[in-house]
Amino acid sequence: MTRLLSYLVTLIFPVFLLLLRASAAGTASDTLSSSSNITDGETLVSSGSTFTLGFFSPTGVPAKRYLGIWFTASPDAVCWVANRDSPLNNTSGVLVVGSTGSLRLLDGSGHTAWSSNTNATTSSAPVVAQAQLLESGNLVVRDQSSGDVFWQWFDHPSNTLLAGMKFGKNLRTGTEWIITSWRASNDPAPGDYRRVLDTRGLPDAFSWQGNVKKYRTGPWNGLWCSGIPEMASYMDLYSNQVVVGPDEIVYFFDTKAGAPVSRLVMNEIGVLHRLVWDPVSRVWNVFTQAPRDVCDDYAKCGAFGLCNVNTASTLFCGCVVGFSPVNPSQWSMRETHGGCRRNVPLECGNGTTTDGFKMVRAVKLPDTDNATVDMGATLEQCWARCLANCSCVAYAAADIRGGGGGHGCVMWTDAIVDVRYVDKGQDLYVRLAKSELVEKKRNVLIILLPVTVCLLALMGMFLVWISRKRKLRGKRRNMDIQKKMMMVGHLDETNTLGDENLDLPFFSFGDVVSATNNFAEDNMLGQGGFGKVYKGILGENTEVAIKRLSQGSGQGINEFRNEVVLIAKLQHRNLVRLLGCCIHGDEKLLIYEYLPNKSLDSFIFDAARKNVLDWPTRFRIIKGISRGVLYLHQDSRLTIVHRDLKTSNILLDADMNPKISDFGMARIFGGNQQEANTNRVVGTYGYMSPEYAMDGAFSVMSDTYSLGVILLEIISGLKITSTHFTTFPSLLAYAWSLWNDGKAMDLVDSSVLESCSANEALRCIHIGLLCVQDNPNSRPLMSTVVFMLENETTLLLVPKQPLYFSQWYLEAQGTGENTNSSMNNMSVSVLEGR
């Protein structure tokens, strides 16, 4: 009997499918009724044509079919997938609305591959249900008569949040609205990463990999997440809200009128991107991403640790005031998860209340899992309550709206974790013993105080006299510099980067001549298209490098002004330091710190010297360059695009630490500017990104491309246009071929193989190939590059094959490799726009 029924189903169901397909002709463009269906090849389209529902196959997997919703203008931007775990193996799928108000996806045999599992009524009377794709992107199933909603996909996200979607928890039912990553870029099955709104303390969004916390935004403070204050910078485009009510705690965002379409997507390696659609270029631009850098790694510095991505140290981790590392030896080896411990025990519990609090400014507030929240308390009440509770170790304002330091109270017990510095961060009050808050040597102070006061009075009178003289002399000097800079660069008062007084010494030409022994050939360190560089001695035996710009240099008036004004305002351990400048008639000179090991290319491309740079040194250089570029793009006061990154512009100090130099061609991006165009393309062929060399379009992603080339050169010891290649047009083609064939280790310079870590080298090659992808939007941000270099367990995206444009572009221009526009591979090449 069972076999007979199965046989009848096999015969009858294809006929049933034909009837269903025939009935589909009357389906409304955005609505599916109970009397119609959607088959493979047919779609629903929202009323404004923004979203489409239908069947699709991921890139490279044509045999698997999924039911999903995507942006009509960008079919690859899939927002929701119904049958994530159960793809169809052919194009026989059918979507129908059942009599109980449930959506069902049927395969070619009539079996249910996916269902919404909704039951509209408990009575035997059928309902008249319909499914509609709304212009918001939501797919809803509701009663055709009453409009009651039975089911909607906004309650069942996959890896995407759209405007208006809830992200959080229903407190009555326990239902959570979370997002989960895809398993791979072409596999919609749930991956390793998920994003959840933690509601145990203050609302805080967490990214998890399995059972491991990877990243959190910081608790919601009424205006933004305390670890992402930049949310305030785009509130005119997208409003972010967290609603705390008796039934639910949810986050959602809305798009303001006139703002471009946006979506939040968690990719397959757990990185959350806010993507914004550009209808002109028809691409999704990365607006923000999280995590951003190494300090976003959850609890990187352990209990009572404090992470600082802008520190000059490569350790990033420190301890909050009054604490020291638990294990200093491990800490020095960059194993910082053990955290910090108190220098002095608290006195609470000994019958005294002499403990106090020290303010730690501008931080992402700690994880509030072990915190107590009272939104009705003031900060003064918070102070008193925390002091009275011996388990309380810190407190902060829970809501910063209204000014005055905020209101509401959040208090931590036992420990605080995952604290980092952020711009516009919140104030955290950490509990310390009394002895940590006052001066220990009170008796000594009593003796020294009167003497000190007398000495200070005498010194004060002397300093006032000196200060007046220096102020007058400094004012004259700054006026002279400004006049000369305006004469040279034709500056107006609005083009001084917001600071009319450049705190930079101005040397006389006589001092420079004397320092270089009249520019003796023995003092020359090198030369390029810009001119020559000399070693000199200034002042009290201070070694300096003096760049003398030649009058015929492409790096002329504007570039000189650009470098002086720009570098004088940059401070980072991986950027070369400008000590002063000199203008004398037609002479323009820049005085830098002296770096004894000269440039990176003088080592990696020299067979006799490349052995000096073993793999640990090269890897340290790679990370140092990356952090320097990150500072230019994100961490400095202004966004700066270098435009001429190459190995010859990376200088090495006595300890082989890299320092980026030559900022004559750098450009500053202000406000929300993301990209610029120029008719005057500058830089060095091979290091220039395709969009810049061919169209004059440049952005921070142009520097990312150049960095990718530098990475591959450092790893291989080969130049981008090396004659080493016979069957490949460039180093990029050679590296891609080896990586694609699973032979990437063959790219590693033979001189470092013995000291090389295969995992680190392969990771650097992979990152380099991600950086040199042709589409600038496919390249990672520098914060992502640094994060990938610092975190070996982070999964990497699959790079796309580059077009190797550099070689054929050179040939098309008829310049060849030995061209005057790239003398010694150090000069600035200039190509007028076509």
DOSE-163610 format. One record per residue (C-alpha): x, y, z. Coordinates in steps of 0.001 Angstrom, whole numbers, plus 500000, padded with zeros to 6 digits. Example, Ala and Ser with C-alpha at 12.3 -4.5 7.8 and 13.67 -1.06 7.14 Angstrom:
<atoms>
     c1     c2     c3
 512300 495500 507800
 513670 498940 507140
</atoms>
This chain:
<atoms>
     c1     c2     c3
 500000 500000 500000
 502842 502383 500896
 504605 501708 497608
 501334 502352 495725
 500836 505723 497431
 504440 506691 496741
 503972 505719 493083
 500789 507813 492813
 502522 510823 494362
 505355 510466 491845
 502835 510499 488993
 500484 513140 490319
 502884 515733 491804
 504455 516840 488474
 500935 517494 487196
 500264 519453 490418
 503413 521527 489783
 502260 522332 486260
 498948 523555 487631
 500747 525644 490218
 503009 527180 487578
 500021 527950 485383
 498242 529688 488260
 501287 531861 488911
 500515 534036 485909
 498000 536001 487925
 500320 536673 490921
 500651 540348 491912
 504110 541837 491619
 504640 542051 495404
 501982 539657 496738
 501577 535905 496867
 498056 534679 497618
 496949 531259 498758
 495728 530537 495241
 499074 531262 493577
 502732 530344 493950
 506290 531273 493114
 508381 528827 491091
 512063 528945 490203
 512548 531766 487712
 509632 533828 489036
 509902 536603 491602
 508064 538969 493880
 509189 542603 493664
 508395 545215 496321
 506186 548143 495319
 509114 550505 494872
 511287 547818 493232
 513909 548023 495996
 513727 544330 496961
 513182 541061 495092
 512200 537621 496374
 513050 534554 494339
 515388 531622 493863
 519137 532035 493495
 522422 530145 493496
 525505 531513 495286
 528498 532422 493167
 530349 529315 492069
 527676 526886 493347
 525111 526616 490507
 523849 523202 491666
 522369 524592 494914
 519194 526672 494891
 517971 528858 497704
 514895 530992 498310
 515959 534483 499351
 515431 538237 499281
 517960 540601 497731
 518371 544209 496663
 516999 544456 493146
 519817 546730 491979
 522440 544414 493504
 521452 540727 493242
 524578 539636 495134
 523375 541577 498196
 521195 538801 499641
 519466 539935 502856
 517601 536805 503869
 517662 533106 502996
 514775 530791 503852
 516319 527341 503390
 519807 528083 504737
 520329 524511 505937
 518489 522689 503170
 519358 523881 499652
 517458 522460 496711
 519423 520433 494176
 517464 521569 491126
 515115 524260 489848
 511881 522488 490769
 511250 524492 493970
 507842 526054 494619
 506827 528590 497307
 503193 528388 498447
 501004 529856 501208
 499298 527132 503237
 495768 527133 504547
 497030 527693 508096
 498878 530852 507113
 502296 529252 506844
 504795 529657 504026
 506102 526397 502594
 508962 525735 500182
 508377 522468 498319
 510971 520517 496390
 510408 518566 493176
 508974 515600 495076
 506470 517635 497051
 508436 517427 500291
 508723 520515 502487
 512265 521844 502292
 511447 524823 504526
 508427 526157 506376
 507671 529261 508428
 506029 526913 510986
 503168 529315 511661
 499620 528357 512564
 497162 531175 512039
 494180 529625 513834
 493267 526857 516189
 489825 526408 514633
 489052 524102 511771
 487981 526989 509565
 490695 527837 507010
 492072 531355 506778
 492654 533365 503644
 496315 534262 503961
 498659 536130 501656
 502369 536902 501639
 503604 540354 500659
 507107 541682 500042
 507183 545193 501492
 509311 548091 500319
 511204 547850 503620
 512443 544411 502509
 510217 542576 505011
 508217 539559 503843
 504978 539293 505848
 502242 536675 505921
 498887 538007 507103
 495153 537512 507036
 493814 538952 503810
 490680 540230 505589
 491848 541477 508997
 495460 542284 508174
 496698 540336 511222
 500340 539333 510747
 501014 535601 511194
 504733 535645 510356
 507453 537997 509034
 511078 537401 508094
 512197 540456 510088
 511678 538204 513122
 514033 535590 511658
 517201 537386 510452
 520080 535616 508761
 523287 537683 508485
 521750 541095 507751
 519943 543883 509606
 517879 546343 507578
 516361 549631 508693
 513460 548985 511077
 514486 545423 511995
 514625 544479 515673
 517836 543205 517228
 517478 542119 520837
 515258 540039 523103
 511584 539527 523948
 511604 539444 527756
 508269 537650 528040
 508863 534785 525619
 512656 534644 525696
 512761 534927 521906
 515927 536614 520610
 516464 538488 517379
 520086 537740 516460
 522102 537584 513268
 524393 534729 512260
 527153 534729 509678
 527145 532632 506546
 529404 529589 506662
 531296 530945 503636
 530825 533726 501112
 528996 531260 498851
 527360 529133 501556
 524358 530685 503390
 524292 527933 506053
 524737 529338 509594
 528438 529934 510224
 530611 530135 513316
 529756 533726 514236
 526632 535246 515712
 525735 538682 517026
 523567 539004 520132
 522257 541901 522215
 523228 541125 525817
 520508 542428 528164
 521874 541253 531536
 523403 544650 532388
 523171 547655 530117
 522250 546664 526538
 525493 545671 524803
 525952 543998 521394
 528321 541011 521389
 529917 539020 518580
 530470 535354 519447
 532473 532624 517764
 530941 529470 519125
 531098 529895 522903
 533848 532528 522807
 533203 536255 523051
 535104 538010 520255
 533932 541635 520311
 531400 543953 521898
 530299 547494 521095
 530258 548729 524669
 527016 549399 526613
 524371 551749 525242
 524621 555111 527020
 521490 556781 525696
 523177 558310 522636
 525509 555652 521274
 527357 552496 522247
 530158 553644 524534
 532810 551922 522409
 531537 553456 519148
 531128 557208 519757
 531496 557761 516007
 527846 556670 515763
 527068 560296 516571
 528854 561450 513412
 526292 559867 511100
 523121 560478 513104
 521986 562853 510368
 521890 559840 508030
 520977 556906 510265
 519361 557143 513675
 520297 554435 516179
 517962 553597 519041
 517816 551156 521915
 514367 550714 523466
 514168 549210 526955
 510640 548225 527875
 508801 545708 530062
 508281 543359 527120
 511469 543696 525116
 514896 545271 524850
 515776 545966 521221
 518158 547919 519021
 517169 549184 515591
 518234 551863 513144
 516258 554023 510751
 517347 555742 507559
 516755 559476 507435
 515079 561059 504417
 517512 561456 501541
 520124 559111 503052
 521409 556243 500881
 520211 552688 501468
 522211 550966 504200
 522474 547489 505686
 524409 545903 508553
 526037 542622 507530
 528057 540129 509564
 530423 538401 507163
 531766 534873 507354
 534783 535877 509504
 532677 537696 512086
 533302 541296 510965
 530235 543529 511024
 530073 546055 508190
 527684 548941 507700
 527411 549014 503919
 525996 551984 502022
 524730 551739 498452
 526167 554169 495914
 523635 554294 493052
 526068 556093 490753
 528947 553588 490890
 526495 550790 491817
 528706 549418 494582
 528360 548926 498336
 530821 551130 500209
 532048 550165 503675
 530811 552970 505941
 531953 551481 509250
 533163 548124 510491
 533565 546296 513780
 535865 545153 515183
 538147 547960 513997
 541546 547146 515458
 543466 544968 517897
 541994 546718 520948
 538521 545547 519914
 539586 541953 520623
 537406 541060 523617
 539243 541249 526978
 542582 541488 525177
 544246 542982 528253
 542430 540856 530839
 540886 541993 534121
 541643 545648 534979
 543620 545929 531721
 543384 548994 529503
 544028 548825 525751
 545373 551783 523789
 545742 551403 520028
 547464 554801 519724
 550349 553960 522016
 553895 554064 520700
 554394 550567 522111
 553523 547479 520098
 552085 545901 523244
 548898 548041 523202
 547990 546778 526707
 548455 548587 529998
 546762 548518 533395
 544293 550992 534835
 545743 553331 537431
 546625 551549 540690
 547153 548156 539003
 550118 546212 537580
 550390 543067 535410
 549679 539787 537208
 552540 538103 535335
 555085 540657 534051
 557135 538022 532169
 554118 536835 530202
 553065 540448 529701
 556431 541241 528096
 555842 538317 525715
 552527 539936 524667
 550473 537349 526563
 548245 539877 528298
 545010 537974 528906
 546077 537304 532518
 545271 540925 533253
 546297 543148 536132
 546081 543162 539952
 546003 545862 542585
 549195 547449 543786
 547635 548045 547216
 544689 546059 548704
 541461 547925 549420
 540868 548920 553037
 537117 548290 552945
 536049 545711 555539
 538610 546827 558143
 536181 549140 559854
 537210 552065 557651
 535900 553677 554505
 539093 555367 553409
 539032 553986 549880
 538393 556413 547057
 538007 556624 543297
 540271 557617 540434
 538758 558790 537172
 539847 557051 533963
 538817 559294 531097
 537552 558527 527586
 537118 554759 527631
 534726 552117 526410
 532913 551039 529551
 533612 547473 530771
 531431 544443 530171
 528359 544896 532398
 527635 541180 532951
 528659 541513 536614
 527286 545024 537021
 524288 546473 538862
 522243 549119 537063
 520021 551752 538683
 518694 554274 536186
 517159 556389 538966
 520397 557121 540805
 522636 560157 540449
 526425 559971 540093
 526758 561181 543707
 524502 558352 544885
 526506 555960 542720
 529710 557064 544475
 528204 556509 547929
 526677 553122 547089
 529849 551796 545514
 531929 552986 548481
 529569 551253 550913
 529798 547947 549016
 533141 546200 549544
 532623 544172 546340
 532177 547277 544189
 535326 548063 542179
 534138 550767 539756
 531144 552844 538719
 530070 555089 535841
 527093 557000 534491
 524601 554726 532750
 523104 557467 530564
 525037 560487 529291
 522084 562406 527861
 521456 565837 529285
 525089 566670 530108
 526404 567251 533596
 528328 563989 533612
 525221 561927 532960
 522766 560143 535229
 521822 556632 536141
 524239 554308 537846
 526159 551232 536728
 528420 549579 539316
 530867 546717 538737
 531752 544042 541278
 534787 541738 541421
 536505 542882 538209
 536233 544980 535074
 537168 543605 531646
 537401 544780 528046
 538258 548437 528618
 539936 550535 525928
 540547 554160 525123
 538217 555693 522518
 537730 559240 521314
 534756 560804 523119
 534653 557831 525465
 533052 557864 528909
 534518 558490 532336
 535040 555407 534511
 535626 555728 538268
 537927 552978 539577
 538123 552194 543290
 541568 552437 544901
 543034 552310 548387
 543600 555650 550107
 547357 555320 549848
 547051 555217 546055
 545197 558523 546043
 547420 560717 548236
 551090 561657 548356
 553016 559096 550424
 555868 561284 551648
 553873 563884 553539
 556665 564625 556073
 559164 565301 553358
 556711 567662 551708
 556256 569606 554934
 560003 570290 555039
 560458 570952 551340
 557344 573041 550779
 558623 576385 552217
 561974 576017 550462
 560276 575118 547218
 557949 578120 547435
 560891 580499 547815
 562793 578931 544967
 559730 578962 542763
 559141 582619 543453
 562680 583507 542383
 562527 581201 539382
 559123 582556 538470
 560403 586107 538113
 563299 584873 536005
 561039 582714 533824
 558623 585576 533225
 561496 587625 531864
 562745 584730 529715
 559219 583917 528539
 558574 587421 527306
 561794 587425 525310
 561091 583977 523838
 557500 584831 523040
 558586 587922 521168
 561332 586012 519355
 558993 583088 518619
 556319 585377 517274
 558816 586995 514937
 560125 583578 513872
 556637 582235 513173
 555769 585359 511224
 558928 584934 509156
 558162 581270 508520
 554561 582001 507612
 555577 584777 505231
 558156 582571 503563
 555760 579636 503364
 553099 581875 501823
 555639 583235 499359
 556725 579724 498409
 553415 577903 498439
 551048 580828 497707
 549106 579939 500851
 546152 581918 502016
 545080 582095 505625
 542503 579329 505152
 545013 576753 503928
 547135 576263 507036
 545374 573166 508367
 543683 575213 511058
 546898 576292 512821
 548687 579475 511833
 551678 578809 514109
 553837 575934 512934
 555843 574697 515901
 558809 573846 513693
 562376 575233 513762
 563460 577299 510775
 567187 576851 510044
 569349 579343 508241
 570957 578325 504972
 574386 578982 506496
 573693 576434 509247
 572699 573843 506661
 575776 574511 504508
 577997 574170 507543
 576212 571009 508709
 576762 569262 505360
 580302 570550 504787
 579006 572610 501878
 576971 569666 500529
 580063 567521 500158
 579760 564373 498053
 581048 562354 501020
 577988 563472 502991
 575462 562448 500332
 573175 559597 501429
 571237 559186 498191
 569410 560956 495410
 566273 560745 493303
 564113 562811 491010
 563390 565225 493887
 567066 566046 494493
 569703 564797 496929
 569784 563761 500593
 572793 564599 502769
 573901 563612 506227
 574621 566583 508471
 575487 567598 512024
 573401 570368 513569
 573593 571907 517004
 575257 569782 519662
 576295 566833 517498
 572737 566085 516357
 572803 563846 513278
 570206 564809 510684
 569218 563948 507120
 568802 566994 504878
 566751 566738 501698
 567761 569381 499163
 565061 569758 496514
 566422 570338 493046
 564938 573197 491058
 563821 570838 488307
 562175 568436 490726
 558617 567327 490284
 558446 567746 494052
 558463 571509 493973
 556768 574449 495618
 553443 572891 496534
 555000 569585 497573
 557522 571336 499816
 554770 573320 501526
 552635 570177 501801
 555393 568193 503485
 556330 570929 505960
 552783 571742 507029
 551663 568105 507096
 554507 566215 508762
 554946 568923 511398
 551508 567922 512696
 551978 564129 512618
 553374 562184 515560
 553734 558415 515302
 556597 556011 515929
 556290 554656 512364
 556430 558040 510613
 559682 559860 509967
 560078 562983 512132
 560584 566375 510501
 562953 568528 512572
 562882 571728 510568
 563107 573400 507174
 565014 576066 505311
 564096 578486 502520
 566860 580551 500916
 566191 582088 497524
 565464 579149 495216
 566763 576680 497793
 564203 574548 499613
 565505 572103 502223
 563872 569725 504696
 565677 568538 507824
 564679 565080 509131
 565794 562804 511935
 568749 560724 510772
 567994 557044 510245
 571289 555120 509907
 569939 552133 507994
 568525 554210 505145
 565653 552711 503132
 564006 549288 503159
 564694 548623 499472
 568454 548891 500086
 568170 545690 502129
 565507 543452 500607
 566675 543924 497006
 570404 543654 497766
 571685 540082 497658
 574571 540973 499965
 572446 542710 502640
 569079 540958 502596
 570331 538360 505099
 570335 541105 507727
 566541 541093 507662
 565476 537711 509027
 561807 536758 509088
 560960 538110 512593
 562469 541459 511569
 560553 541518 508284
 557309 540619 510033
 557897 543402 512564
 558562 545822 509700
 555332 544767 507969
 553307 545408 511116
 555059 548720 511748
 554344 550009 508240
 550718 548908 508568
 550295 550728 511869
 551835 553853 510364
 549386 553805 507450
 546509 553131 509870
 547532 556255 511791
 547428 558311 508577
 544048 556943 507520
 542179 556787 510805
 543988 557746 513986
 545490 561132 513097
 543409 564276 513340
 542799 564277 509597
 542473 561475 507077
 545690 561461 505028
 546352 559566 501789
 550105 559187 501195
 549893 558420 497415
 553521 557313 497093
 554021 554354 499416
 556902 552134 498253
 559860 550331 499754
 562250 553192 499004
 560038 555515 501052
 560223 553241 504099
 563244 554200 506205
 564787 552052 508946
 566163 553289 512250
 569051 551743 514193
 566761 548982 515531
 565272 548263 512094
 561966 549903 513005
 560208 551207 509872
 559299 554855 509371
 557215 556122 506448
 558725 559128 504700
 558201 561491 501708
 554838 563169 502250
 555186 565657 499424
 552414 563982 497443
 550100 563297 500390
 546535 564561 500291
 544216 565385 503163
 540599 564266 503227
 538258 566335 505369
 534817 565723 506789
 533016 562779 505170
 535149 562847 502013
 535877 559298 500870
 537520 559737 497458
 539082 562367 495210
 540122 562709 491580
 543071 564411 489971
 544320 565167 486485
 547900 564919 487752
 548690 561353 488712
 551724 561126 490992
 553506 558141 492402
 555558 555211 491154
 554261 552701 488629
 553807 549237 490027
 552788 550614 493431
 549893 552673 492039
 546391 551225 492227
 544539 550649 488924
 541807 553209 489581
 544428 555845 490376
 546848 555185 487516
 544140 554947 484871
 541415 557311 486093
 543075 559558 488663
 540677 558389 491403
 542368 557936 494764
 541284 557172 498319
 542663 555437 501401
 542247 552218 499403
 544936 553462 497000
 547436 553311 499879
 546105 549867 500808
 546989 548664 497297
 550515 550071 497619
 550882 548393 501007
 549893 545063 499444
 552692 545414 496888
 555167 546287 499668
 554123 543209 501665
 554742 540908 498710
 558118 542551 498039
 559219 542196 501672
 558202 538535 501736
 559740 537586 498385
 562730 539933 498197
 561651 540638 494603
 560728 543954 492998
 557230 544434 491643
 558631 544577 488072
 561571 542259 488650
 563327 540663 485675
 563237 537453 487741
 559930 536581 486107
 559842 534942 482686
 556273 533733 482365
 554588 536329 484604
 554112 540058 483930
 554767 541114 487523
 555245 540028 491108
 551469 540171 491610
 550870 537602 488882
 553637 535378 490241
 552334 535588 493824
 548740 534933 492773
 549716 531892 490713
 551667 530342 493593
 548901 531079 496105
 546188 529752 493805
 548190 526545 493250
 548732 526030 496971
 552458 526760 496654
 552544 530157 498364
 555601 529254 500471
 557614 529155 497237
 557271 532952 497201
 559206 533397 500457
 562730 534779 500076
 565165 531877 500381
 567350 533964 502704
 564683 533872 505464
 563342 530340 505087
 565249 529037 508103
 563890 531740 510424
 560474 531880 508813
 557153 531062 510486
 555082 529413 507766
 551799 530546 509335
 552926 534175 509520
 554357 534175 506001
 551270 532570 504448
 549057 535003 506333
 551065 537983 505071
 550891 536711 501477
 547140 536231 501828
 546713 539755 503240
 548933 541182 500493
 546719 539602 497821
 543603 540991 499532
 545160 544466 499430
 545968 544398 495686
 542498 543444 494467
 541394 545569 491529
 538125 546784 493060
 539030 549264 495825
 535868 548297 497716
 537137 544714 497938
 540347 545770 499682
 540378 545710 503491
 540540 548864 505577
 543866 549436 507304
 542254 548749 510676
 541311 545332 509313
 544824 544763 507947
 546395 545504 511343
 543807 543322 513066
 544495 540410 510688
 548257 540741 511208
 547901 540767 514998
 545354 537929 515260
 546455 534620 513754
 543114 532922 514384
 541093 535440 512361
 539683 533890 509200
 540579 535698 505980
 538414 536319 502929
 539341 534730 499615
 541107 537316 497404
 540119 537898 493812
 542676 537539 491031
 544323 540904 490203
 544587 542065 486596
 548328 542795 486888
 547705 546131 485224
 551053 547682 486110
 553142 545954 483456
 550824 546384 480485
 550072 549939 481596
 553752 550769 481443
 553953 549225 477973
 550836 551063 476833
 552416 554353 477879
 555615 553435 476081
 557709 554149 479145
 559202 550755 479925
 560833 549934 483231
 563877 552190 482946
 562110 555506 482692
 563164 558983 483748
 559860 559368 485554
 561020 556855 488137
 564704 557510 488669
 566250 554924 490991
 562697 553908 491814
 562668 556733 494362
 561414 559775 492525
 557883 560946 492110
 556427 559925 488779
 553996 562333 487191
 551537 561552 484414
 549187 564214 483198
 545566 563051 483003
 544316 561749 479722
</atoms>
